[in-house]
Amino acid sequence: MSINPKNNPSTGEPFRKWSDPKLARPSWIKIKHNGSENISWLADVMRSKNLHTVCEEAHCPNLSECWAHKTATFMIMGEICTRHCGFCAVKKGAPLPLDTAEPLHVAEVVKQMGLKHAVVTSVNRDELPDGGAAHFAKVIREIRRLNTECRIEVLIPDFCGNKEALQIILEGMPDILNHNIETVPHLYKRVRPDARYQQSLELIQKASRWSKGKPMLTKSGLMVGLGETKDMLEETFRDLRHMGCDILTIGQYLRPTPKHLPIEKYYHPDEFMELKTIALGLGFRHVESGPFVRSSYHAHEQTISAIEKGGER
């Protein structure tokens, strides 16, 4: 049976418009704010080095918890993205030139924080020939040089399918390579208009195949609540696992502003547990599933669990 892409497959009704009233927030969606001094300390450290975090730019609901424990996800290559995803709060427009001092600054802050697991992501820089891959690799090398005991996780864009750009990242030897699939294929035109589902799957497959015999895990994540069905989610889980994805994260989409895509559904915690059970049954080494789960939430624990279950390749 064909599905009208303009209709919500969960209900068969047209998708709600951005101006529609938002759904009532359920009791289990309650963000805890921590007034720890670590939050101010980390903010000062980031500003002193002219660095950005995806925690702030993407309005992450876990910012208070993570920053209170001196953990953060570095967002490199600026704070302006060249794409126009309907769910993302990061600024859109024409980016500034790359900061050549950024790789060293990130490594210095990782050392200053005493991190054992560093997560590095970036905005999309589609205007650059390599999408910023060489800059990404420099960040990996600098962190490794100053922090020999730190595990490095990178959350990368798709580089517009550029195989050479991906190879540059892989040769930097991150411990975990993460690329978020974000949503089910049926919703791509609405949620990720500048990306292609199959292209993201192929990136994960190439990373998984390259990592055979090397100590690297692959990882991806999805948001739920944008109008997908459980069957669509399960099919996406299967696609990811078939491509060799080791770790999966599943979290509730939370609308950053009224200008972003509306929430079509709030998933109950029991539903997140059901999705986790389905995904584990497909062979993922670790699945993190819950309302506030984001790609880098408890990232070090996700990695340890995956290593213990299957051993680093």
C-alpha positions in Angstrom: 0.0 0.0 0.0 1.4 3.4 -0.9 1.7 6.1 1.7 1.1 9.8 1.0 4.3 11.6 2.0 2.2 14.6 3.0 0.2 12.6 5.6 1.3 11.4 9.0 1.7 7.6 8.6 0.8 7.2 12.3 -2.7 8.7 11.9 -3.3 9.0 8.1 -4.1 12.7 8.7 -2.1 15.6 7.1 1.0 16.6 9.2 0.3 19.4 11.5 1.6 22.8 10.4 4.3 24.7 12.3 1.6 27.2 13.5 -0.6 24.5 15.0 -0.9 24.4 18.8 1.7 22.2 20.3 0.9 19.0 22.1 0.5 19.1 25.9 3.8 18.1 27.5 3.4 14.8 29.5 4.5 14.4 33.1 7.6 12.4 32.2 9.0 15.2 30.0 10.5 17.3 32.7 14.0 18.8 32.4 16.0 19.0 35.6 18.1 22.1 35.9 21.3 21.9 37.9 22.8 25.1 39.3 26.3 23.6 39.8 29.3 25.8 39.6 30.6 23.4 37.0 28.2 24.9 34.5 29.6 28.4 34.8 33.1 27.0 34.9 32.7 25.1 31.7 31.0 28.0 29.9 33.9 30.2 30.9 36.5 27.6 29.6 34.7 27.3 26.3 34.4 31.0 25.8 38.1 31.6 26.7 39.1 29.3 23.8 36.4 30.5 21.4 34.8 27.1 21.3 31.2 26.0 20.9 29.2 23.0 22.2 26.3 21.3 20.6 24.8 21.2 24.1 24.2 24.9 23.8 23.6 25.4 20.1 21.1 22.5 19.8 19.3 23.4 23.1 20.1 19.9 24.5 17.8 19.0 27.5 20.7 17.3 29.2 23.0 20.3 29.3 22.6 20.8 33.1 23.3 17.2 34.0 26.2 16.8 31.6 27.9 20.1 32.4 27.5 19.5 36.1 29.8 16.4 35.6 32.2 18.4 33.4 31.2 16.6 30.2 30.3 18.3 26.9 30.2 17.7 23.2 32.5 20.0 21.3 31.0 21.5 18.1 33.8 22.4 15.7 34.0 24.5 12.5 31.8 27.3 13.8 28.2 27.7 14.9 26.6 28.2 11.5 25.3 25.3 9.4 24.9 25.2 5.7 21.8 22.9 5.8 18.2 23.5 6.8 17.0 20.5 8.8 13.5 21.1 10.2 14.3 19.9 13.7 17.7 21.6 14.4 18.2 24.7 16.5 21.8 25.4 15.2 22.0 28.6 13.2 21.7 28.5 9.4 23.5 30.6 6.9 27.0 31.4 5.5 29.7 30.1 7.8 32.9 31.9 8.8 36.4 30.7 7.8 37.8 27.8 9.7 39.7 28.6 12.9 43.2 27.1 12.4 43.8 27.2 16.2 40.6 25.3 17.0 42.1 21.7 16.9 44.7 22.7 19.6 42.2 24.6 21.7 39.8 21.6 21.8 42.7 19.3 22.8 43.7 21.7 25.5 40.2 21.9 27.0 39.9 18.1 26.9 43.1 18.0 28.9 42.0 20.8 31.3 38.8 18.9 31.9 40.6 15.6 32.4 38.2 13.8 30.0 38.5 10.1 29.5 35.9 10.2 26.7 35.7 13.2 24.4 32.9 13.7 21.9 33.4 15.9 18.9 30.8 16.9 16.3 30.4 19.7 13.8 28.0 21.8 11.7 27.7 20.9 8.1 30.2 22.8 5.9 29.0 21.9 2.5 30.8 24.9 0.9 34.2 23.3 1.7 35.5 20.8 -0.9 36.1 18.1 1.8 33.2 19.2 4.0 35.8 20.1 6.7 37.1 16.5 7.0 40.7 17.5 7.1 40.0 20.0 9.9 38.0 17.2 11.8 41.1 14.9 11.5 43.4 17.6 12.9 41.1 17.8 16.0 41.3 14.1 16.5 45.1 14.1 16.2 45.6 17.0 18.6 43.3 15.4 21.2 45.3 12.2 20.8 48.6 14.0 21.1 47.7 15.8 24.4 45.4 13.1 25.9 46.9 9.7 25.3 44.4 8.0 27.6 41.3 9.7 26.2 38.8 7.8 24.0 37.6 9.9 21.1 34.1 9.7 19.6 33.3 11.7 16.5 29.7 12.5 15.3 30.2 13.4 11.7 28.1 14.8 8.9 27.6 12.9 5.6 30.1 15.0 3.7 27.7 14.9 0.7 28.7 11.3 0.1 32.4 12.2 -0.5 34.3 9.0 0.0 37.7 10.7 0.2 36.4 12.9 3.0 35.2 9.9 5.0 38.5 8.2 4.5 40.3 11.2 6.0 38.2 10.8 9.1 38.8 7.0 9.3 42.5 7.4 9.0 42.4 9.7 12.0 41.5 6.6 13.9 38.7 7.7 16.2 37.5 5.1 18.7 33.8 5.6 17.9 32.5 6.8 14.6 28.9 8.2 14.9 26.6 9.4 12.1 23.0 9.9 13.0 20.4 8.6 10.6 18.0 10.9 12.5 14.6 9.6 11.2 12.9 7.0 9.1 13.3 7.2 5.3 9.6 8.2 4.7 10.2 11.5 6.6 13.5 12.5 5.1 12.2 15.2 2.8 10.4 16.8 5.7 13.0 16.4 8.4 16.3 16.3 6.5 15.6 18.0 3.1 19.3 18.3 2.3 20.3 14.7 3.1 19.7 11.3 1.7 18.8 8.2 3.7 20.7 5.8 1.6 23.8 8.0 1.6 23.8 8.0 5.4 23.4 4.2 5.5 26.3 3.8 3.1 28.5 6.0 5.2 27.9 3.7 8.2 28.5 0.6 6.1 31.8 1.9 4.8 33.0 2.8 8.3 32.0 -0.6 9.6 33.8 -2.4 6.8 36.9 -0.3 7.2 37.0 -0.9 10.9 37.3 -4.6 10.6 40.4 -5.6 12.5 40.7 -2.0 13.9 39.6 -0.8 17.3 36.6 1.3 16.2 32.9 1.1 16.9 30.1 2.5 14.7 27.1 4.3 16.1 23.9 6.0 14.9 20.8 7.6 16.4 17.2 8.5 15.7 14.6 10.9 17.0 11.0 9.8 17.5 7.8 11.8 17.6 8.0 13.2 14.1 5.2 11.1 12.7 6.9 7.7 12.2 5.3 4.4 12.9 6.8 1.5 15.0 7.1 -0.6 11.9 9.1 2.2 10.2 11.4 2.4 13.1 12.0 -1.3 13.2 12.8 -1.3 9.5 15.3 1.5 10.1 16.9 -0.4 12.9 17.2 -3.4 10.6 18.8 -1.2 7.9 21.4 0.2 10.4 22.2 -3.2 11.8 22.6 -4.6 8.3 25.1 -1.9 7.6 27.2 -2.9 10.6 26.1 -0.3 13.2 27.2 -1.3 16.7 25.5 1.3 19.0 22.0 2.8 18.6 20.5 5.8 20.4 16.8 6.6 20.4 15.3 9.8 21.9 12.2 12.0 21.9 12.2 14.9 19.5 11.6 18.1 21.4 10.7 21.2 19.4 13.4 23.9 19.9 11.2 26.8 18.9 7.7 27.4 17.3 9.5 27.8 13.9 10.7 24.2 14.0 8.8 21.0 13.1 5.9 20.3 15.5 5.9 17.2 17.8 3.5 14.7 16.4 3.7 12.3 19.4 5.3 12.0 22.8 6.5 8.4 23.4 5.9 6.9 26.8 9.0 5.5 28.7 7.5 2.0 28.2 7.5 2.5 24.5 11.2 3.5 24.6 11.8 0.2 26.5 9.9 -1.7 23.8 12.0 -0.1 21.1 15.2 -0.9 23.0 14.1 -4.6 23.2 13.4 -4.7 19.5 16.8 -3.2 18.6 18.7 -5.4 21.0 17.0 -8.4 19.4 18.4 -7.3 16.0 22.0 -7.6 17.3 23.1 -4.1 18.4 25.9 -4.2 21.0 24.3 -1.4 23.0 21.0 0.5 22.7 20.3 3.7 24.7 16.6 4.5 24.5 14.6 7.1 26.5 12.8 10.5 26.3 16.0 12.5 26.9 18.5 10.3 25.2 20.7 12.2 22.8 23.6 10.9 20.7 26.3 11.7 23.2 24.3 11.3 26.4 26.2 8.9 28.6 28.5 8.2 25.6 31.3 6.8 27.7 28.9 4.3 29.3 27.5 3.3 25.9 31.0 2.5 24.6 32.0 0.5 27.6 28.9 -1.6 27.4 29.4 -2.2 23.7 33.1 -3.2 24.2 32.1 -5.6 27.0 29.5 -7.2 24.9 31.4 -7.7 21.7 35.0 -6.6 22.3 36.5 -3.8 20.3 37.2 -4.8 16.7 
